[in-house]
Amino acid sequence: MAQIVSEINQNQPREFRTVTASTKVTDVELAELEQAAASRGVRLGEWIRDVLLRAARSPSGVPEADPVMTEIVALQMFLTNVFSFVACGERMSADRYQELMRNVKTNKHRTAREVVAQYATEGGEEGHA
């Protein structure tokens, strides 16, 4: 286990990074990584560290769905349920609408993670609709 060196500065502990984790990449891959970091306005090393730690801390080993993906999945869940009523010629009551909204809010993050995981394992094949 790597030792973390700490220094107390204004009552805030500061952890110094003392260990290097590295990998080899091709020139093309390095250019891609540099572009990704630059587009986010951060240094390459900081961006790589953030990406690696986020992936390592993900409970399932699958990257978390970003907020935009989560909201797209929520919209899909909402529209699928609403249109099922419309397609059947039914009207949705106010209570049923509120129940649907609670369901979407409760399940959108989990469902988005499942969609991301499915794309990661199946190479992006459609099959979650």
C-alpha positions as CSV (number, residue, x, y, z in Angstrom):
1,M,0.0,0.0,0.0
2,A,1.3,3.4,-0.9
3,Q,2.2,5.8,1.9
4,I,0.5,9.2,1.8
5,V,2.5,12.1,3.1
6,S,0.5,14.7,4.9
7,E,1.3,18.2,5.9
8,I,-1.0,20.4,8.1
9,N,-1.6,23.8,6.5
10,Q,-4.1,26.2,8.1
11,N,-5.8,23.3,9.9
12,Q,-6.4,21.4,6.7
13,P,-4.5,18.2,6.0
14,R,-2.9,18.1,2.6
15,E,-2.1,14.8,1.0
16,F,0.8,14.6,-1.4
17,R,0.8,12.1,-4.1
18,T,4.0,10.1,-3.9
19,V,3.3,7.0,-6.1
20,T,3.1,6.9,-9.9
21,A,0.8,4.5,-11.8
22,S,1.5,4.4,-15.5
23,T,0.7,2.7,-18.7
24,K,2.0,2.8,-22.3
25,V,-0.1,4.2,-25.1
26,T,0.5,4.8,-28.8
27,D,1.0,8.3,-30.2
28,V,-2.5,8.3,-31.5
29,E,-3.9,7.2,-28.2
30,L,-1.9,9.9,-26.4
31,A,-3.3,12.5,-28.8
32,E,-6.8,11.3,-28.0
33,L,-6.1,11.5,-24.2
34,E,-4.6,15.0,-24.5
35,Q,-7.6,16.2,-26.5
36,A,-10.0,14.8,-23.9
37,A,-8.2,16.5,-21.1
38,A,-7.8,19.8,-23.0
39,S,-11.5,19.9,-23.9
40,R,-12.2,19.8,-20.2
41,G,-9.7,22.4,-19.4
42,V,-7.5,20.2,-17.1
43,R,-4.0,18.8,-17.3
44,L,-3.6,15.4,-18.8
45,G,-2.4,13.8,-15.5
46,E,-5.3,15.2,-13.5
47,W,-7.9,14.1,-16.1
48,I,-6.4,10.5,-16.3
49,R,-6.3,10.3,-12.4
50,D,-10.0,11.4,-12.2
51,V,-11.1,8.9,-14.9
52,L,-9.3,6.0,-13.3
53,L,-10.5,6.8,-9.8
54,R,-14.1,7.2,-10.9
55,A,-13.9,3.9,-12.7
56,A,-12.3,2.2,-9.7
57,R,-14.9,3.6,-7.3
58,S,-17.8,2.5,-9.3
59,P,-19.5,-0.3,-7.4
60,S,-20.2,-2.4,-10.5
61,G,-17.0,-1.7,-12.4
62,V,-19.2,0.0,-15.1
63,P,-18.9,3.8,-15.5
64,E,-21.8,5.7,-14.0
65,A,-24.3,7.2,-16.3
66,D,-23.7,10.9,-16.7
67,P,-26.5,13.3,-15.8
68,V,-27.6,13.9,-19.4
69,M,-27.9,10.1,-20.0
70,T,-29.9,9.8,-16.8
71,E,-32.3,12.4,-17.9
72,I,-32.7,10.9,-21.3
73,V,-33.5,7.5,-19.8
74,A,-36.0,9.2,-17.4
75,L,-37.7,10.9,-20.4
76,Q,-37.8,7.5,-22.2
77,M,-39.3,5.9,-19.1
78,F,-41.9,8.6,-18.8
79,L,-42.9,8.7,-22.5
80,T,-43.1,4.9,-22.8
81,N,-45.5,4.8,-19.8
82,V,-47.6,7.7,-20.9
83,F,-47.9,6.6,-24.5
84,S,-49.0,3.1,-23.4
85,F,-52.1,4.8,-22.0
86,V,-52.6,6.8,-25.1
87,A,-52.1,3.8,-27.4
88,C,-54.8,1.9,-25.5
89,G,-57.2,4.8,-25.7
90,E,-57.1,5.4,-22.0
91,R,-56.9,8.6,-19.9
92,M,-54.3,8.9,-17.2
93,S,-55.7,10.1,-13.8
94,A,-53.8,12.7,-11.8
95,D,-53.0,10.1,-9.2
96,R,-51.6,7.7,-11.8
97,Y,-49.5,10.6,-13.3
98,Q,-48.1,11.5,-9.9
99,E,-47.3,7.8,-9.3
100,L,-45.6,7.6,-12.7
101,M,-43.5,10.7,-11.9
102,R,-42.4,9.2,-8.5
103,N,-41.5,6.0,-10.2
104,V,-39.4,7.7,-12.8
105,K,-37.6,9.8,-10.2
106,T,-37.0,6.8,-8.1
107,N,-35.7,4.5,-10.8
108,K,-34.0,6.7,-13.4
109,H,-30.4,6.5,-11.9
110,R,-30.6,2.7,-11.6
111,T,-32.1,2.3,-15.1
112,A,-29.5,4.6,-16.6
113,R,-26.7,2.6,-15.0
114,E,-28.2,-0.6,-16.4
115,V,-28.3,1.0,-19.9
116,V,-24.7,2.1,-19.7
117,A,-23.7,-1.4,-18.4
118,Q,-25.5,-3.0,-21.2
119,Y,-23.7,-0.9,-23.8
120,A,-20.4,-1.6,-22.1
121,T,-21.0,-5.4,-22.2
122,E,-22.8,-5.7,-25.5
123,G,-20.8,-3.2,-27.5
124,G,-23.7,-0.8,-27.8
125,E,-26.3,-3.2,-29.3
126,E,-29.9,-2.1,-28.9
127,G,-31.9,-4.2,-26.5
128,H,-33.0,-2.1,-23.6
129,A,-36.1,-0.5,-25.1
